Amino acid sequence: MNPVMSRRRLLMGASLFGGAAALQSMTGGSVRLLNSAMAEIGAPAVPIRMSSNENPWGPSKLAIAAMEQAFDQSNLYGGIAGKIFELQSRIEGVPASHITMSAGSGEILQAAGVLAALEPGSVVAPYPTFSQSVRAAESLGAEVINVPVGEDMHIDLKAMYAAIRPDTRMVYLCNPNNPIPSIIEKKALEDFVRTVAKDRLVFIDEAYYEYVDNPDFSSMMHLVAEGLNNVLIARTASKIHGFAGLRVGFGFAHPDVLAKLNRVMTGSVNILAEHAAYASYQDSEFQDFSRMKNKEGLAILEGMYDELGLKYVKSNANFSFVETGIDVREFQQAMREHNILVGRPFEPFTRWARISIAKPEEMSYLVQTYKKLYG
Ligand SMILES: Cc1ncc(COP(=O)(O)O)c(C=O)c1O
C-alpha cells in the first residue's frame, strides 16, 4: 500500500471506527444499516485478529482488578485453587473432587492424548476438528482414526461409532466443533456417550459452550455430575472469559480419571491467573456482554454471507466457517494486506475460511473489504 495513502487511511480509520460504534448503538445494532449506510471505514492501525477465536473484549475489568490486587502474592506457590474448585462446583453442580485445573484447556487435551497412548491402540476423532489431543496421542504411537464430518458439516456420530475398534482408548468430540461451528444434537450425543463410555474414555471438549444459543445443544456435564466413569469434559477460560494469554482451563471427570490425568499433567496455573479466574467466573455481566457483542458481530458477518449468497455453517460459537471459493492461503494473504488476520487452512476445506468474531465495527470493516475484493 502506498505509504501516504496508508497514513491517510489510518487517520480516517481512527475516526470512522469510533463512528461505526456510535452508529451501531444509535441504531440498536441495526446491522443492515451499518453495513450499507456506513461511509468508507479506514484500515486499522494494527492487524485485527480474526484468526484464533479470542475474545476481543476480555479479560473483564473485575479480573484485571483481581490480578492487580494479587501482585504482592506472587512470591507464593500456594494459590486459591480450593476456592476456585468450590466455585466451579457450585456453578456446574459437580463435586469439587471431580474437577481439575490446568494451564489452559490445551493442557487437559494434551494430557488426555498422553493417557490414551500409554497402552498401544487407537483414538477416534471427527475430521476436521481441534486436533491437539489426538496429535499428542499420535506423537506417542497411537493410531488416529479420523472420521469425516457428514455432508451437512456436522459430526457424524453413527460413523464415529462404526469407527471404534476394540483397541480404541479414547473418542474425542468437540462440541461445538472447531473449525466448523456446528453442534451435536443433545439426545444423540448423550446416547452415544452412555454407550461408548462403558469401555473407553469419551472426551468432550466444550471450549465454546458459553456461546451456544441453540435448543438442540446441551453440555454433557450432567453425566459427570451423575458419576459416570470414563467421561472427561474440558472447559477453557480462553474464550468467553478472554483469558487466552493468561492460561486457565478445567477438566471435569470421575476422580479415577482425574487421578490418571493429573499424573501426566505438567503445567500449573499462576497465582495471578487464579485470582483473575475466581473473579471472572463470578462476573456474569461480562459474560453476557461478550455473548451479546459476539452475536452482533456474527450478525454482521452472516448478513454479508446471506447477501452475497455464500455457503456457510450457522455459527454456535465465536467464529464462523464460510465457503469463499478462494484458496484459503490466498484469502489469508489478501486479508493480511488489509490488516485483517483470518484462520489458517483446515483440510480438506481448503476453499473455506474460518473467521473469528472481532468487535462489531471490525466485522463491518471485514465486510467492506470482502465486498471490495470479491463482492
Ligand atoms: C476446541 C478447542 N479446544 C481447546 C482449545 C485450547 O484452548 P486453551 O488451551 O487456550 O484453553 C481451543 C483453542 O482454540 C479450541 O478451539
Ligand as a Chemical Component Dictionary entry (heavy atoms), coordinates in Angstrom:
data_LIG
# 
_chem_comp.id                   LIG 
_chem_comp.type                 NON-POLYMER 
_chem_comp.pdbx_formal_charge   0 
_chem_comp.three_letter_code    LIG 
# 
loop_
_chem_comp_atom.comp_id 
_chem_comp_atom.atom_id 
_chem_comp_atom.alt_atom_id 
_chem_comp_atom.type_symbol 
_chem_comp_atom.charge 
_chem_comp_atom.model_Cartn_x 
_chem_comp_atom.model_Cartn_y 
_chem_comp_atom.model_Cartn_z 
_chem_comp_atom.pdbx_ordinal 
LIG C1 C1 C 0 -11.901 -26.593 20.656 1  
LIG C2 C2 C 0 -10.738 -26.050 21.420 2  
LIG N1 N1 N 0 -10.317 -26.699 22.488 3  
LIG C3 C3 C 0 -9.293  -26.264 23.204 4  
LIG C4 C4 C 0 -8.621  -25.120 22.842 5  
LIG C5 C5 C 0 -7.428  -24.736 23.645 6  
LIG O1 O1 O 0 -7.612  -23.552 24.293 7  
LIG P1 P1 P 0 -6.793  -23.162 25.578 8  
LIG O2 O2 O 0 -5.575  -24.030 25.669 9  
LIG O3 O3 O 0 -6.441  -21.737 25.366 10 
LIG O4 O4 O 0 -7.718  -23.377 26.721 11 
LIG C6 C6 C 0 -9.020  -24.397 21.724 12 
LIG C7 C7 C 0 -8.317  -23.180 21.309 13 
LIG O5 O5 O 0 -8.622  -22.504 20.372 14 
LIG C8 C8 C 0 -10.121 -24.890 20.977 15 
LIG O6 O6 O 0 -10.562 -24.270 19.889 16 
# 
loop_
_chem_comp_bond.comp_id 
_chem_comp_bond.atom_id_1 
_chem_comp_bond.atom_id_2 
_chem_comp_bond.value_order 
_chem_comp_bond.pdbx_ordinal 
LIG C1 C2 SING 1  
LIG C2 N1 SING 2  
LIG C2 C8 DOUB 3  
LIG N1 C3 DOUB 4  
LIG C3 C4 SING 5  
LIG C4 C5 SING 6  
LIG C4 C6 DOUB 7  
LIG C5 O1 SING 8  
LIG O1 P1 SING 9  
LIG P1 O2 DOUB 10 
LIG P1 O3 SING 11 
LIG P1 O4 SING 12 
LIG C6 C7 SING 13 
LIG C6 C8 SING 14 
LIG C7 O5 DOUB 15 
LIG C8 O6 SING 16 
# 
